[in-house]
Structures are given as structure tokens and as C-alpha cells.
Amino acid sequence: MPSSTSLKATKESIHFVEADVHYADICTALDAQAFDSNNYPYDVMRTLLASPNTLALVAMSGDGEPVGHVLCALAREMCDLLTVCIVPSLQGQKLGRLLLDETMMRLKARGVESIFLEVRQSNMSALGLYRSVGGCIVGERKDYYKNADSTTEHASVIEISL
Ligand SMILES: CC(C)(COP(=O)(O)OP(=O)(O)OC[C@H]1O[C@@H](n2cnc3c(N)ncnc32)[C@H](O)[C@@H]1OP(=O)(O)O)[C@@H](O)C(=O)NCCC(=O)NCCS
């Protein structure tokens, strides 16, 4: 995978690949680039991607480079959004919205009616993304995130109805 700063992508050039276990390296690297901590380690990512109940999409640039991904755990008409990210150098250019729109379309086609997820209450870009697709705060999990310095942060629980 090239360095995040050398990547180029436009909304028009992005395409999506449904990822299986063979994408474990790519998805682990994408997660590690986007999250300071609490990113999924390789073994967990591999297990998630091997599950028939996971929908994972990797967003590819026109050059075929991975620029973001999303993993969802399906449970009949509900699903948990486990992780979503865009490489840091391409954030804020509407690619996250493009990826989430595509994910919502594919989940709806599989009969999913609601997506649930947790988000740090300080994560303004993620909160903006979920708000932009009609997501609503439906709960709070206190001290859900443990930081490396032993502090904690509350999570908001978001529901996105499809
Ligand atoms: C969260 C993330 C996936 C969003 O992707 P992105 O490509 O940066 O976001 P987009 O440019 O597509 O913006 C999507 C919407 O969020 C809004 N948004 C983006 N950044 C924002 C910010 N800092 N503050 C408020 N709103 C913001 C945009 O205005 C846009 O809304 P609109 O469609 O109504 O204009 C991306 O920033 C990321 O990978 N962050 C690190 C990993 C992470 O935190 N993942 C979420 C875990 S819950």
C-alpha cells in the first residue's frame, strides 16, 4: 500500500470491492492509519472478514489503491457498523459519505432496516458523517473508550434507519 500522502482519488474514480479474508492485511493497514488506538488487530480483522455475517467494502481509487473501508456485522434486519474509515490524506472530500451511501444501499438490498454504531463524543467528522445520512443519537455508553493514557471517553450510540 503506498503512503497515504501519495494517494489521489476523486469521487468519480472510486469503486467498491466486497472484501473477504484475503483483504485482512489491507483492512488492518487502513484501520491502523485512520485510528490512533482501538483499531482492529490483524487476527480480529481476519476473523471478521471470514464471517458470512460480515459485509465489508473497500473503496478503491482509480489506480486500484485502497482508500477506505467499512465493516458491518449483520444480524437479520439489524446491523452493527464495526468500523469505517478513509485514509487521513483524503478525509473531508466526501469519500466517507460516498462509502457510507454505497454501504447503506447494499445493506438495504440484503433486508437490513437499521444500522447501529458507537462513536466517540469528540469525533466531529464521524458525527457529521452520520448526521448527513439521517443518523440519530439513541443512547450513550459511559466510559466506553479506553485511551492509552488510562482516560476514558463516552460513546454516543447512533441509529441510521434505512
Ligand atoms: C469519519 C470519516 C470516515 C468521514 O469520512 P470523510 O471522507 O472525512 O467525510 P466526508 O468528507 O465524506 O463528510 C461527510 C459528512 O460529514 C461532515 N463532516 C466531515 N468532517 C466534519 C467535521 N470535522 N465536522 C463536522 N462535520 C463534518 C461533512 O460536512 C459531510 O456532511 P454533508 O454530506 O452534509 O456535507 C473519516 O473522517 C475518518 O476516516 N475518520 C477517522 C476514522 C473514524 O473516526 N471513523 C469513524 C469511527 S465511529
The ligand as a MOL file (V3000), in Angstrom:
LIG
                    3D

  0  0  0     0  0            999 V3000
M  V30 BEGIN CTAB
M  V30 COUNTS 48 50 0 0 0
M  V30 BEGIN ATOM
M  V30 1 C -15.2540 9.6780 9.7910 0
M  V30 2 C -14.7460 9.5890 8.3520 0
M  V30 3 C -14.9830 8.1570 7.8140 0
M  V30 4 C -15.5580 10.5830 7.4870 0
M  V30 5 O -15.1200 10.4910 6.1470 0
M  V30 6 P -14.7380 11.8150 5.3400 0
M  V30 7 O -14.4300 11.4120 3.9630 0
M  V30 8 O -13.6870 12.5380 6.1020 0
M  V30 9 O -16.1150 12.6310 5.4280 0
M  V30 10 P -16.8870 13.3570 4.2360 0
M  V30 11 O -15.9780 14.3440 3.5940 0
M  V30 12 O -17.4920 12.3250 3.3540 0
M  V30 13 O -18.0220 14.1400 5.0220 0
M  V30 14 C -19.2570 13.5070 5.3070 0
M  V30 15 C -20.1440 14.4640 6.0520 0
M  V30 16 O -19.5940 14.7220 7.3440 0
M  V30 17 C -19.4020 16.1220 7.5100 0
M  V30 18 N -18.1320 16.3380 8.1980 0
M  V30 19 C -16.9080 15.8830 7.8190 0
M  V30 20 N -15.9760 16.3010 8.6770 0
M  V30 21 C -16.6340 17.0500 9.6010 0
M  V30 22 C -16.2130 17.7640 10.7600 0
M  V30 23 N -14.9330 17.7930 11.1450 0
M  V30 24 N -17.1610 18.4140 11.4950 0
M  V30 25 C -18.4640 18.3760 11.1460 0
M  V30 26 N -18.9210 17.7100 10.0410 0
M  V30 27 C -18.0150 17.0730 9.2950 0
M  V30 28 C -19.3280 16.6850 6.1110 0
M  V30 29 O -19.7210 18.0410 6.0990 0
M  V30 30 C -20.2760 15.8130 5.3520 0
M  V30 31 O -21.6130 16.2280 5.5350 0
M  V30 32 P -22.5060 16.7090 4.2600 0
M  V30 33 O -22.5320 15.4910 3.3380 0
M  V30 34 O -23.8240 17.0190 4.8790 0
M  V30 35 O -21.7710 17.8550 3.6960 0
M  V30 36 C -13.2340 9.9690 8.2370 0
M  V30 37 O -13.0440 11.2880 8.6590 0
M  V30 38 C -12.3050 9.0490 9.0170 0
M  V30 39 O -11.8500 8.0330 8.4780 0
M  V30 40 N -12.0220 9.3760 10.3030 0
M  V30 41 C -11.1190 8.5480 11.1300 0
M  V30 42 C -11.7560 7.2190 11.4780 0
M  V30 43 C -13.0650 7.4090 12.2310 0
M  V30 44 O -13.1700 8.2270 13.1360 0
M  V30 45 N -14.1010 6.6040 11.8600 0
M  V30 46 C -15.4180 6.6430 12.4840 0
M  V30 47 C -15.4430 5.8060 13.7130 0
M  V30 48 S -17.0460 5.8430 14.5110 0
M  V30 END ATOM
M  V30 BEGIN BOND
M  V30 1 1 1 2
M  V30 2 1 2 3
M  V30 3 1 2 4
M  V30 4 1 2 36
M  V30 5 1 4 5
M  V30 6 1 5 6
M  V30 7 2 6 7
M  V30 8 1 6 8
M  V30 9 1 6 9
M  V30 10 1 9 10
M  V30 11 2 10 11
M  V30 12 1 10 12
M  V30 13 1 10 13
M  V30 14 1 13 14
M  V30 15 1 14 15
M  V30 16 1 15 16
M  V30 17 1 15 30
M  V30 18 1 16 17
M  V30 19 1 17 18
M  V30 20 1 17 28
M  V30 21 1 18 19
M  V30 22 1 18 27
M  V30 23 2 19 20
M  V30 24 1 20 21
M  V30 25 1 21 22
M  V30 26 2 21 27
M  V30 27 1 22 23
M  V30 28 2 22 24
M  V30 29 1 24 25
M  V30 30 2 25 26
M  V30 31 1 26 27
M  V30 32 1 28 29
M  V30 33 1 28 30
M  V30 34 1 30 31
M  V30 35 1 31 32
M  V30 36 2 32 33
M  V30 37 1 32 34
M  V30 38 1 32 35
M  V30 39 1 36 37
M  V30 40 1 36 38
M  V30 41 2 38 39
M  V30 42 1 38 40
M  V30 43 1 40 41
M  V30 44 1 41 42
M  V30 45 1 42 43
M  V30 46 2 43 44
M  V30 47 1 43 45
M  V30 48 1 45 46
M  V30 49 1 46 47
M  V30 50 1 47 48
M  V30 END BOND
M  V30 END CTAB
M  END
